[in-house]
Amino acid sequence: MKHSSKIGALASILVIASCFLVWVTIPGTPIQVTGFSTEGTGFGKPGIVNSFMSVISLVLFLVPKIWAKRTNLFFAGFNLAWAFRNMILVSTCHGGDCPEKQAGLYLLMAASLIQMLMAVFPDIRLENKN
């Protein structure tokens, strides 16, 4: 793909931005869960790992070397797996309270998936050594 590095870098930035948005709201309480703010729940700060992996992936998308593209597969894959884990963990019903999913959680999943797809299809020319 011709613009895979640019799209992947943009997706990495969107993953980081989605960690600041509201992921779920718990009805009946004033609790709004984001990637960095989970007061009132036992979730910790699940957006830190997504942000860390996305920063590394962003750098690797911008480096035009084959080793960077191969290494980026690991970081983008781990980021997608962590985003899927966050979606399951944060949106699961606990004690009869079912959270309402918000746009931030969907953006996290979509951007992580796009990031992974762009890591799988890098735009790099291999040298023909004859």
C-alpha positions in Angstrom: 0.0 0.0 0.0 1.3 3.4 -1.0 0.4 5.4 2.0 0.5 2.7 4.7 3.1 4.5 6.8 1.1 7.7 6.9 -2.2 6.0 7.6 -0.6 3.8 10.3 1.0 6.8 12.0 -2.4 8.6 11.9 -4.0 5.5 13.4 -1.4 5.5 16.2 -2.2 9.1 17.0 -5.9 8.2 17.1 -5.3 5.4 19.5 -3.5 7.8 21.9 -6.3 10.4 21.5 -9.0 7.7 22.1 -7.5 7.0 25.5 -8.5 10.5 26.6 -12.1 10.1 25.5 -14.9 8.5 27.5 -15.0 4.7 26.9 -18.0 3.8 29.0 -20.5 5.4 31.3 -22.1 3.5 34.1 -25.8 4.3 34.4 -27.1 5.3 37.8 -23.6 6.5 38.9 -21.6 9.6 37.8 -18.7 7.3 36.7 -17.2 7.8 33.3 -14.3 5.6 32.4 -11.6 6.7 30.1 -8.2 5.2 29.3 -6.5 7.1 32.1 -9.3 7.9 34.5 -11.1 5.0 36.1 -12.0 6.4 39.5 -14.7 4.3 41.2 -13.8 1.1 39.4 -11.0 -1.4 39.8 -9.7 -1.1 36.2 -6.5 0.7 36.8 -5.2 2.7 33.9 -5.7 0.5 30.8 -4.9 3.2 28.3 -1.2 3.5 29.4 -0.3 0.3 27.6 -2.2 1.3 24.4 -0.4 4.7 24.5 3.0 3.2 25.1 2.6 0.7 22.3 1.2 3.3 19.9 4.1 5.7 20.5 6.6 3.0 19.7 4.5 2.0 16.7 4.3 5.6 15.5 8.1 5.8 15.5 8.4 2.5 13.7 5.9 3.6 11.0 8.1 6.6 10.3 11.4 4.7 10.0 11.8 3.4 6.4 13.8 0.3 7.3 12.8 -3.4 6.9 13.7 -4.2 10.5 11.3 -1.4 11.7 8.4 -2.8 9.7 9.0 -6.3 11.0 9.3 -5.0 14.6 6.1 -2.9 14.1 4.1 -6.1 13.6 4.7 -7.1 17.2 3.9 -3.7 18.7 0.8 -3.2 16.5 -0.4 -6.7 17.2 0.1 -6.3 21.0 -1.7 -3.0 20.8 -4.7 -4.6 19.0 -4.8 -7.4 21.6 -4.7 -5.0 24.5 -7.4 -2.9 22.9 -9.6 -6.0 22.5 -8.8 -6.9 26.2 -9.9 -3.4 27.3 -13.1 -3.6 25.3 -14.0 -6.8 27.0 -12.9 -5.8 30.5 -14.4 -2.3 30.5 -17.7 -3.1 28.8 -18.6 -6.2 30.8 -21.5 -6.0 33.3 -20.5 -6.1 37.0 -22.9 -6.7 39.8 -25.9 -6.0 37.6 -24.6 -2.6 36.3 -24.0 -2.8 32.6 -21.9 0.1 31.2 -22.9 2.0 28.1 -20.2 2.0 25.5 -19.2 5.4 24.2 -17.4 6.6 21.1 -13.9 6.5 22.6 -14.0 2.7 23.0 -15.1 2.2 19.4 -12.5 4.6 18.2 -9.8 2.7 20.1 -10.8 -0.6 18.5 -11.1 0.9 15.0 -7.8 2.8 15.2 -6.0 -0.3 16.6 -7.3 -2.5 13.8 -6.3 0.0 11.1 -2.9 0.3 12.8 -2.5 -3.5 12.6 -3.6 -3.6 9.0 -1.1 -0.9 8.0 1.7 -2.8 9.9 0.8 -6.0 7.9 1.0 -4.2 4.6 4.0 -1.9 4.7 5.2 0.2 1.8 8.8 -0.9 1.5 10.9 -1.8 -1.5 13.2 -4.8 -1.1 16.6 -4.8 -2.9 17.1 -7.5 -5.5 20.5 -9.0 -4.8 21.7 -11.1 -7.7 
